[in-house]
Amino acid sequence: MNTYTDFSHLLDSNDVPSSFEEERVLMEIGEMEREVEAMRMKMAEVEGRLRRHRAIVSQIRRIPPEILGQIFHGTLPGVMGCSERRQLWDLALVCRKWRDSAYLMHSLWSSYVLDSPAISYEQVTTFLRRSGTLPKSLELCGGSCLCSNTDEVECYLARPTVIQLLTEGPSLHHLYLDMAKYDCFRTLIDSLQSHNPSFMPRPWQSIQSIGLSFSDEYHPHLWRVPPTVPSAFTYIPSITSLELQLPSFLCAFDAYRDSESAVIGLPATVLSRLVSFTVQCDWKGSHILGMLENCSNLEELTVDFYGDPMSLDNPEDPVIQRLKNGLRISLPRLRTLTLQDAVTIELLDHIQAPALVKLNLEFNVERVAVFSAGAMRTFLASSMCSLRSLSIHDCDLKARDLTLTLSRIPSLAHLTMDNVVVVPADFWGALIPENGSTAGPLRSLQNLTLLRLPYNYPLSGGLYDFLAKRFLWGSRQCKLTISFINTEPLVPPPLIANFNACGVLMNILGTSILVADSC
């Protein structure tokens, strides 16, 4: 029966069907729904076959194993913990080609995080040996260790697997230790010294880079270094790179003043070999300066202050006494200096770095930061360095302080100001000499990066005037990169054209350029 003929008067109108017509229509609907479902199943089956056939001629099958391995490397994180290793194995189990590609990418197998006591020595060594001759790194997670001198809980770092890896395992380039307290490190050193491997040299002795991180959870004996006993740090191998994350004084000591007399115990023999040194410390006193006195070979230094000043107010401190009358610690090879989570730049009052080319100042976002233009100028004058890169993050500055600082760095090629509030904001005009000189500051500037600007930042004011003047001075072209805070700025095309005309390539990050009316 032809439904469209029988019910044409209902299909083309809003008439109410009779009971008989309604029953017939419902039957037809049921038949059509079954027909549609059958077609859907057939279409799904055909689409499945289509996908499989298309996969045969897919270009991904033609990707060389070396490229596939690099794709895997870009997909996975650099540190291979338990979940990351599971992701790697998931990729390797897709097919034989993917497995071979994963095995071929040796860098995927060059790091291992020992984050479970159930992991065996054989599992770790089998994994790391797939990295071939690449430098290998091992991370030991013992930050939640519950051992102490009064109970029978085995220290995480004294487990047989750990000791065997460091005495008999593959050669290691980097070792990272996440520890609950200093006693755990002491236990590790004692265990290594008492272990007699069947062959030499030990992997422990081949390590070039070490990271030591101590828990930031309160423990009554978190930091207990007896002054009469050689420090466990004395037995650190001949490393050239050290990352030392000391516990906050709030967790390690009952009172802030107790941190001043505490002993860190890093010997001069270890510090003098360092080329790269990262230290996190908010302890009261001259601990940081005391360590830097012995770091004559440093090329890269990062100091994290945990958002606290160094508190160098004890005149009887031996280090402070040695640095009085303007004497400074000489770091003759230092090229990169980073101050993190800082509230002052007081460290610059006590060091000189004639080879410095890169300075990063990252201030604490929750406290009022103090940028001393005087300290900065004195440091630069004392160091007589040719600074090429300066980055300032999360700081409020006076325009005069900033202009005086920048005008004294003629070698500066890269300037980054990230969430830097300058009062007044349109300060760039102050860098233009008033005497009509044909030369001015920042003539070597190649990259100017201004990040997290307020939406109303005056791009067309002093900033444009200064960059245009630089162009007239014959200075080299400059790339200007900007981003704004939670807003889409209005950047008129004529303004972009004006910047381009004076040798400035403008790049806006994380925002869209809204075209404004030229009028």
C-alpha positions as CSV (number, residue, x, y, z in Angstrom):
1,M,0.0,0.0,0.0
2,N,1.3,3.4,-1.0
3,T,1.4,5.4,2.3
4,Y,2.0,8.7,0.6
5,T,-1.1,8.1,-1.6
6,D,-3.4,6.9,1.2
7,F,-2.4,9.6,3.6
8,S,-1.6,12.4,1.2
9,H,-4.4,14.5,2.6
10,L,-2.9,14.2,6.1
11,L,0.7,14.8,5.0
12,D,-0.2,18.0,3.3
13,S,-2.6,19.4,5.9
14,N,-3.1,19.7,9.7
15,D,-6.2,17.5,9.7
16,V,-6.7,15.2,12.6
17,P,-6.5,11.5,11.5
18,S,-9.2,9.1,12.3
19,S,-8.6,6.2,14.7
20,F,-8.2,3.8,11.8
21,E,-5.8,6.2,10.0
22,E,-3.8,6.8,13.1
23,E,-3.3,3.0,13.7
24,R,-2.2,2.6,10.0
25,V,0.3,5.5,10.3
26,L,1.8,4.1,13.5
27,M,2.3,0.8,11.7
28,E,4.0,2.5,8.8
29,I,6.2,4.5,11.2
30,G,7.4,1.2,12.9
31,E,8.2,-0.3,9.5
32,M,10.2,2.8,8.4
33,E,12.1,2.9,11.7
34,R,13.1,-0.7,11.3
35,E,14.2,0.1,7.8
36,V,16.2,3.1,8.9
37,E,17.9,1.0,11.7
38,A,18.8,-1.7,9.2
39,M,20.3,1.0,6.9
40,R,22.2,2.4,9.8
41,M,23.7,-0.9,10.7
42,K,24.6,-1.5,7.0
43,M,26.2,2.0,6.8
44,A,28.2,1.4,10.0
45,E,29.4,-1.9,8.6
46,V,30.4,-0.3,5.3
47,E,32.1,2.7,7.1
48,G,34.1,0.2,9.2
49,R,35.3,-1.5,6.1
50,L,36.0,1.9,4.5
51,R,38.1,3.0,7.5
52,R,40.2,-0.2,7.4
53,H,40.7,0.1,3.7
54,R,41.7,3.8,4.0
55,A,44.2,2.8,6.7
56,I,46.0,0.7,4.2
57,V,46.8,3.7,2.1
58,S,47.2,6.1,5.0
59,Q,50.4,8.2,5.0
60,I,51.0,7.4,8.6
61,R,52.1,3.9,7.4
62,R,54.8,5.6,5.4
63,I,56.3,7.6,8.3
64,P,59.8,6.4,8.9
65,P,60.5,4.8,12.3
66,E,62.9,7.6,13.2
67,I,60.1,10.2,12.8
68,L,57.6,8.0,14.7
69,G,60.0,7.8,17.5
70,Q,60.4,11.6,17.6
71,I,56.6,11.9,17.7
72,F,56.5,9.6,20.7
73,H,59.2,11.6,22.3
74,G,57.2,14.8,21.9
75,T,54.1,13.2,23.2
76,L,55.6,11.8,26.4
77,P,57.1,13.8,29.3
78,G,60.8,13.7,29.9
79,V,60.6,12.1,33.3
80,M,59.4,8.5,33.2
81,G,57.3,7.7,36.2
82,C,55.0,4.7,36.6
83,S,52.1,6.3,34.6
84,E,54.4,7.6,31.9
85,R,56.0,4.2,31.4
86,R,52.5,2.8,31.1
87,Q,51.8,5.3,28.3
88,L,55.1,4.3,26.6
89,W,54.2,0.6,26.7
90,D,50.7,1.4,25.3
91,L,52.3,3.0,22.3
92,A,54.8,0.1,21.9
93,L,52.0,-2.4,21.9
94,V,50.0,-0.9,19.1
95,C,51.9,-2.8,16.4
96,R,55.3,-4.2,15.6
97,K,56.3,-1.0,13.7
98,W,55.4,1.2,16.6
99,R,57.3,-1.0,19.0
100,D,60.4,-0.9,16.8
101,S,60.1,2.9,16.5
102,A,59.9,3.2,20.3
103,Y,62.9,1.0,20.8
104,L,64.8,3.0,18.2
105,M,64.2,6.3,20.0
106,H,66.8,5.8,22.8
107,S,65.9,9.0,24.6
108,L,62.5,7.5,25.6
109,W,64.4,5.0,27.8
110,S,67.1,7.2,29.3
111,S,65.3,8.2,32.5
112,Y,63.5,6.3,35.2
113,V,61.6,7.3,38.3
114,L,61.7,4.7,41.0
115,D,58.4,5.6,42.6
116,S,57.2,2.2,43.9
117,P,58.9,-0.3,46.3
118,A,57.6,-3.1,44.2
119,I,59.9,-2.2,41.3
120,S,62.8,-4.6,40.9
121,Y,66.4,-4.0,40.0
122,E,66.0,-6.0,36.8
123,Q,63.0,-3.9,35.7
124,V,65.0,-0.6,36.0
125,T,68.2,-1.9,34.4
126,T,66.3,-3.5,31.5
127,F,64.4,-0.2,30.8
128,L,67.5,2.0,31.0
129,R,69.7,-0.3,28.9
130,R,67.3,0.4,25.9
131,S,68.7,3.9,25.9
132,G,72.0,2.7,24.4
133,T,74.9,5.0,25.1
134,L,72.8,8.1,25.9
135,P,73.3,9.7,29.4
136,K,71.0,8.1,31.9
137,S,69.1,9.6,34.8
138,L,67.5,8.0,37.8
139,E,65.0,9.6,40.3
140,L,64.4,8.1,43.7
141,C,61.2,9.1,45.4
142,G,61.6,8.9,49.2
143,G,59.9,12.1,50.3
144,S,57.3,10.1,52.3
145,C,59.9,7.9,54.1
146,L,58.8,7.2,57.7
147,C,62.2,5.9,59.0
148,S,63.8,7.2,62.1
149,N,66.3,6.2,64.7
150,T,63.7,4.8,67.1
151,D,61.7,2.4,64.9
152,E,62.3,-0.5,62.6
153,V,60.9,1.0,59.4
154,E,63.5,0.6,56.7
155,C,64.6,3.8,55.0
156,Y,63.4,4.1,51.5
157,L,66.9,5.0,50.2
158,A,68.5,2.0,52.0
159,R,66.4,-0.6,50.1
160,P,68.4,-3.3,48.3
161,T,67.1,-2.2,44.9
162,V,68.3,1.4,45.4
163,I,71.8,0.3,46.7
164,Q,72.2,-2.2,43.9
165,L,71.3,0.3,41.3
166,L,73.9,2.8,42.6
167,T,76.6,0.2,43.0
168,E,76.1,-2.3,40.2
169,G,73.6,-0.8,37.8
170,P,74.2,1.0,34.5
171,S,76.3,4.2,34.4
172,L,74.3,7.2,35.5
173,H,74.7,10.9,34.4
174,H,72.0,12.4,36.6
175,L,70.6,11.4,40.0
176,Y,67.7,13.1,41.7
177,L,66.9,12.2,45.3
178,D,63.6,13.2,46.8
179,M,64.1,12.8,50.6
180,A,62.1,13.2,53.8
181,K,65.0,14.5,55.8
182,Y,68.7,14.8,56.0
183,D,69.1,11.5,57.9
184,C,67.8,9.7,54.9
185,F,70.7,11.0,52.8
186,R,73.0,10.1,55.6
187,T,71.6,6.5,55.6
188,L,72.1,6.3,51.8
189,I,75.7,7.3,52.0
190,D,76.4,4.9,54.9
191,S,74.7,2.0,52.9
192,L,76.8,2.8,49.8
193,Q,80.0,2.8,51.8
194,S,79.3,-0.5,53.4
195,H,78.3,-2.2,50.2
196,N,81.0,-4.1,48.4
197,P,80.1,-4.6,44.7
198,S,81.8,-7.2,42.7
199,F,83.1,-4.8,40.1
200,M,84.3,-1.2,39.7
201,P,83.7,1.6,39.0
202,R,80.3,2.1,40.7
203,P,77.5,4.0,38.9
204,W,77.5,6.4,41.9
205,Q,81.0,7.5,41.0
206,S,80.1,8.3,37.4
207,I,77.3,10.7,38.3
208,Q,77.9,14.2,36.9
209,S,74.7,15.9,38.0
210,I,72.7,15.5,41.3
211,G,69.4,16.9,42.5
212,L,68.8,16.8,46.3
213,S,65.3,17.7,47.5
214,F,64.2,17.6,51.1
215,S,60.6,17.4,52.3
216,D,58.7,20.6,53.0
217,E,56.5,18.9,55.6
218,Y,57.3,19.6,59.3
219,H,59.4,17.0,61.0
220,P,61.1,17.5,64.4
221,H,64.4,16.1,63.1
222,L,64.2,17.1,59.4
223,W,67.6,18.8,59.4
224,R,70.0,17.4,61.9
225,V,73.7,17.7,60.8
226,P,76.1,17.1,63.8
227,P,78.9,19.7,63.5
228,T,81.4,17.1,64.8
229,V,80.7,14.5,62.2
230,P,81.7,14.8,58.5
231,S,78.7,15.9,56.5
232,A,77.1,13.3,54.2
233,F,77.6,15.9,51.4
234,T,81.3,15.2,51.7
235,Y,80.8,11.9,49.9
236,I,79.1,13.3,46.9
237,P,80.9,12.2,43.7
238,S,82.8,14.6,41.4
239,I,79.7,16.4,40.0
240,T,79.6,19.5,37.9
241,S,75.9,20.3,38.4
242,L,73.9,20.4,41.7
243,E,70.3,21.2,42.5
244,L,69.8,21.7,46.3
245,Q,66.3,22.2,47.6
246,L,66.6,22.8,51.3
247,P,63.4,22.5,53.4
248,S,61.8,25.8,54.4
249,F,62.8,27.0,57.8
250,L,59.2,26.7,59.0
251,C,59.5,22.9,58.5
252,A,63.0,22.3,59.5
253,F,63.3,24.3,62.7
254,D,61.3,25.3,65.7
255,A,62.3,29.0,65.3
256,Y,63.6,31.1,62.5
257,R,66.7,32.0,64.5
258,D,67.6,28.3,64.7
259,S,68.2,28.3,60.9
260,E,71.0,30.8,61.2
261,S,73.2,28.5,63.2
262,A,72.3,25.4,61.3
263,V,75.0,23.6,59.3
264,I,74.5,22.7,55.7
265,G,77.8,21.0,55.3
266,L,78.5,21.3,51.5
267,P,82.3,21.0,51.4
268,A,84.4,23.4,49.3
269,T,85.7,20.5,47.3
270,V,82.2,19.8,45.9
271,L,81.3,23.5,45.4
272,S,84.5,24.4,43.6
273,R,83.8,21.8,40.8
274,L,80.3,23.1,40.1
275,V,79.5,24.6,36.7
276,S,75.8,24.8,37.4
277,F,74.2,25.3,40.8
278,T,70.6,25.7,41.8
279,V,69.8,26.3,45.5
280,Q,66.5,26.9,47.3
281,C,66.9,28.4,50.7
282,D,65.0,30.8,53.0
283,W,67.2,30.2,56.1
284,K,68.3,33.2,58.1
285,G,71.8,34.3,57.7
286,S,74.6,34.0,55.1
287,H,74.2,30.3,54.1
288,I,73.8,31.2,50.4
289,L,76.8,33.6,50.4
290,G,78.9,31.1,52.3
291,M,78.4,28.5,49.6
292,L,79.0,30.9,46.8
293,E,82.4,31.8,48.3
294,N,83.7,28.5,47.0
295,C,81.9,28.4,43.6
296,S,84.7,29.9,41.5
297,N,83.9,27.8,38.4
298,L,80.1,28.5,38.3
299,E,78.7,29.4,34.8
300,E,75.0,29.1,35.7
301,L,73.5,30.0,39.1
302,T,69.8,29.9,40.2
303,V,68.8,31.0,43.7
304,D,65.3,30.5,45.0
305,F,64.5,32.5,48.1
306,Y,61.1,31.0,48.9
307,G,59.7,34.6,49.0
308,D,61.9,35.7,52.0
309,P,65.0,38.0,52.3
310,M,68.4,36.6,53.3
311,S,68.3,38.6,56.6
312,L,72.0,39.5,56.8
313,D,71.8,41.4,60.0
314,N,74.3,39.6,62.2
315,P,77.6,41.5,62.4
316,E,79.3,38.6,64.0
317,D,78.6,36.3,61.1
318,P,82.0,35.2,59.7
319,V,80.8,35.5,56.1
320,I,79.4,39.0,56.6
321,Q,82.6,40.0,58.3
322,R,84.6,38.9,55.3
323,L,82.4,40.9,53.0
324,K,82.3,44.1,54.9
325,N,83.7,47.4,53.4
326,G,82.3,46.6,50.0
327,L,84.2,43.4,49.3
328,R,82.3,41.1,47.0
329,I,82.3,37.4,46.1
330,S,83.9,36.9,42.7
331,L,82.2,34.6,40.3
332,P,84.6,35.0,37.3
333,R,82.9,32.5,35.0
334,L,79.3,33.1,35.8
335,R,77.2,33.7,32.6
336,T,73.6,33.2,33.7
337,L,72.1,34.3,37.0
338,T,68.5,33.7,38.0
339,L,66.9,35.0,41.2
340,Q,63.6,33.2,41.8
341,D,60.7,33.9,44.3
342,A,62.7,37.0,45.5
343,V,61.5,40.0,47.4
344,T,64.8,41.9,47.0
345,I,67.9,41.8,44.9
346,E,70.2,42.1,47.9
347,L,72.3,39.2,46.6
348,L,73.7,41.5,44.0
349,D,75.2,43.7,46.7
350,H,77.6,40.9,47.6
351,I,78.8,39.4,44.3
352,Q,80.5,40.4,41.1
353,A,80.3,38.6,37.8
354,P,82.4,40.0,35.0
355,A,81.4,37.3,32.5
356,L,77.6,37.7,33.1
357,V,75.5,37.9,29.9
358,K,72.0,36.8,31.2
359,L,70.2,38.1,34.3
360,N,66.7,36.9,35.3
361,L,64.8,38.5,38.2
362,E,61.7,36.6,39.2
363,F,60.0,38.2,42.2
364,N,57.5,36.7,44.6
365,V,53.9,37.5,43.4
366,E,52.4,37.5,47.0
367,R,54.8,40.0,48.6
368,V,55.9,43.5,47.9
369,A,59.1,43.3,45.9
370,V,61.9,45.8,46.3
371,F,63.9,46.6,43.2
372,S,66.9,48.7,44.1
373,A,68.2,50.6,41.1
374,G,71.2,51.6,43.2
375,A,72.1,48.0,43.9
376,M,71.6,47.1,40.3
377,R,73.8,49.9,39.0
378,T,76.5,49.2,41.6
379,F,76.5,45.5,40.7
380,L,76.8,46.3,37.0
381,A,79.6,48.8,37.6
382,S,81.5,46.4,39.9
383,S,81.1,43.5,37.5
384,M,81.9,45.5,34.4
385,C,80.0,42.8,32.4
386,S,78.5,43.0,29.0
387,L,75.0,42.0,29.9
388,R,73.0,40.8,26.8
389,S,69.7,39.6,28.3
390,L,67.6,41.0,31.2
391,S,64.3,39.6,32.3
392,I,62.1,41.1,35.1
393,H,59.0,39.3,36.3
394,D,56.2,40.3,38.7
395,C,57.4,43.6,40.1
396,D,56.3,47.2,40.6
397,L,59.0,49.7,39.5
398,K,59.4,53.4,39.5
399,A,60.0,54.8,36.0
400,R,63.2,56.6,37.1
401,D,64.7,53.4,38.6
402,L,64.0,51.5,35.4
403,T,65.3,54.1,33.0
404,L,68.5,54.7,35.0
405,T,69.1,50.9,34.9
406,L,68.4,50.4,31.2
407,S,70.5,53.4,30.2
408,R,73.5,51.8,31.8
409,I,73.4,48.6,29.8
410,P,74.4,49.5,26.3
411,S,75.1,45.9,25.4
412,L,71.6,44.7,26.2
413,A,70.1,42.8,23.2
414,H,67.1,41.0,24.9
415,L,64.8,42.7,27.4
416,T,61.7,41.0,28.9
417,M,59.3,42.6,31.3
418,D,56.5,40.2,32.5
419,N,53.8,41.6,34.6
420,V,55.9,44.6,35.5
421,V,54.0,47.7,36.6
422,V,55.9,50.9,35.9
423,V,54.7,54.2,37.3
424,P,54.2,56.1,35.2
425,A,53.4,53.6,32.5
426,D,54.5,55.8,29.6
427,F,58.1,55.9,30.7
428,W,59.8,55.1,27.5
429,G,60.0,58.7,26.4
430,A,62.3,59.3,29.3
431,L,64.9,57.2,27.6
432,I,65.1,59.7,24.7
433,P,68.0,62.2,25.3
434,E,66.7,65.7,25.8
435,N,69.7,67.4,24.1
436,G,68.8,66.1,20.6
437,S,71.6,63.6,20.6
438,T,71.9,61.3,17.6
439,A,72.6,58.3,19.9
440,G,70.7,56.9,22.9
441,P,70.4,53.9,25.1
442,L,69.5,50.3,24.1
443,R,71.1,50.7,20.7
444,S,71.9,46.9,20.6
445,L,68.3,45.9,21.5
446,Q,67.1,43.0,19.2
447,N,64.1,41.6,21.2
448,L,61.7,43.6,23.4
449,T,59.1,41.4,25.2
450,L,56.3,43.0,27.2
451,L,54.0,40.3,28.8
452,R,50.8,40.6,30.7
453,L,50.2,44.2,30.0
454,P,47.1,46.1,31.1
455,Y,44.5,46.5,28.4
456,N,45.0,50.3,28.3
457,Y,48.8,50.1,27.9
458,P,50.0,53.2,25.9
459,L,51.5,51.5,22.9
460,S,51.3,54.6,20.8
461,G,52.9,56.9,23.3
462,G,56.5,56.9,24.6
463,L,57.1,53.3,23.5
464,Y,56.6,54.1,19.9
465,D,58.4,57.4,20.2
466,F,61.4,55.7,21.7
467,L,61.6,52.8,19.1
468,A,61.2,55.4,16.3
469,K,64.1,57.4,17.7
470,R,66.2,54.2,17.9
471,F,65.6,53.7,14.2
472,L,66.8,57.3,13.5
473,W,69.9,56.6,15.5
474,G,70.8,53.8,13.1
475,S,70.1,51.1,15.7
476,R,69.5,47.6,14.5
477,Q,65.9,46.4,13.9
478,C,63.9,45.2,16.9
479,K,61.2,42.5,17.4
480,L,58.5,43.6,19.8
481,T,56.4,40.8,21.4
482,I,53.5,41.7,23.6
483,S,50.6,40.1,25.5
484,F,47.7,41.4,27.5
485,I,46.0,40.4,30.7
486,N,42.6,38.7,30.0
487,T,41.7,41.0,27.2
488,E,41.7,41.3,23.4
489,P,43.5,44.6,22.8
490,L,42.5,47.1,20.1
491,V,45.5,47.5,17.9
492,P,44.8,49.7,14.9
493,P,46.4,48.6,11.7
494,P,48.0,52.1,11.2
495,L,49.8,51.7,14.5
496,I,51.2,48.3,13.4
497,A,52.3,49.9,10.1
498,N,54.0,52.7,12.1
499,F,55.9,50.2,14.2
500,N,57.0,48.3,11.0
501,A,58.1,51.5,9.4
502,C,60.6,52.2,12.2
503,G,62.1,48.8,12.0
504,V,60.0,47.0,14.6
505,L,58.4,43.6,13.9
506,M,55.3,43.4,16.1
507,N,54.0,40.1,17.5
508,I,51.0,39.8,19.8
509,L,50.7,36.6,21.9
510,G,47.5,35.0,23.1
511,T,45.2,37.7,21.8
512,S,43.6,38.6,18.5
513,I,44.2,41.8,16.6
514,L,40.9,43.7,16.3
515,V,40.9,45.9,13.3
516,A,39.8,49.4,14.2
517,D,38.3,52.1,12.0
518,S,41.1,54.3,10.6
519,C,39.2,57.4,11.5
